[in-house]
Amino acid sequence: MRHAVPVAMLLLAGCANQQGRQPGNPATSPADNSVGNSIATFDPKQVGKSDIDRVADLHRREVFAGVRVLAEKLYRRNPREWKKGGHASIEAALDRLLDPRTGWRLAEANGRRDTDAILLSLREDFAGDRVATFIAGIGGMLNAAFDNKTEFFMLDSLDPQKLYNSARNLEIAAWKLANARDAGGALLLLSNELAQGGQPANLSFEREFGKMIGNLDLLAALIADKGHRIIARVAQSLATAVFLPVAGLR
């Protein structure tokens, strides 16, 4: 853990640099460093946040940005799935899937949530939108890992075991996604592309999962170290692995 503090400081420096800008806006100009502009862009909510709260905010944003990227990439590789819902476009399907008002609950999941929804989406007999159900399962599980909060303050306390378990569950979900097939041997959902015909492999899905897993593992380690807590680590084969509990942990 001797590297955890330097890494945390780098992350906090990144947070500080982003306070004056929002995603999609141009970078701040030198003039923005004036005292007047600093006061104008100050968010009063920052007073109630500790350093680890800001780090948690940053990691959560990155993780859920990855969820959106995965959803869009899966829809583009599997256009038949978004068409099942009668949507006019991928964008319309994404707007419905990622609408915060749904709470990651979808009618086609038949009441299944979190890892149960992931498993349902990769069943051969499932007739619904596999991408939506798969992503809703991942989003619901991650939301539970972050205690269903979108930002964190000094009185909040994240459980590093939940974050660690959700990282392992993403590993299992990625393996199942890449290997789930129907009786004829065809993949239920297309994701990574193997090298063929002189074309290099496209492992962008694997990389996106890897970034999300890395964010969760680092945040779990930082929170465990700060609170002097022990994470129960699990080693299991991906081919036979079962999902670890997240929502039910206390």
Buried (B, 14 or more C-beta within 10 A) or exposed (E): EEEBEEEBEEBBEEBEEBBBEEEEEEEBEEEBEEEEBEEEEEEEEEEEBBBBBBBBBBBBBBBBBBBBBBBBBBBEBBEEBBBBBEBEEBEEBBEBBBEEEBEBEBEBBEEBBBBBBBBBBBEEEBEBBBBBBBBBBBBBBBBBBBEEEEBBBEEBEBBBBBBBBBBBBBBBBBBBBBEBEEEEEEBBBBBBBEEEEEEEEBBBBBEBBBBBBBBBBBBBBBBBBBEEEEBEEEEEEEEEBEBBBBBEEE
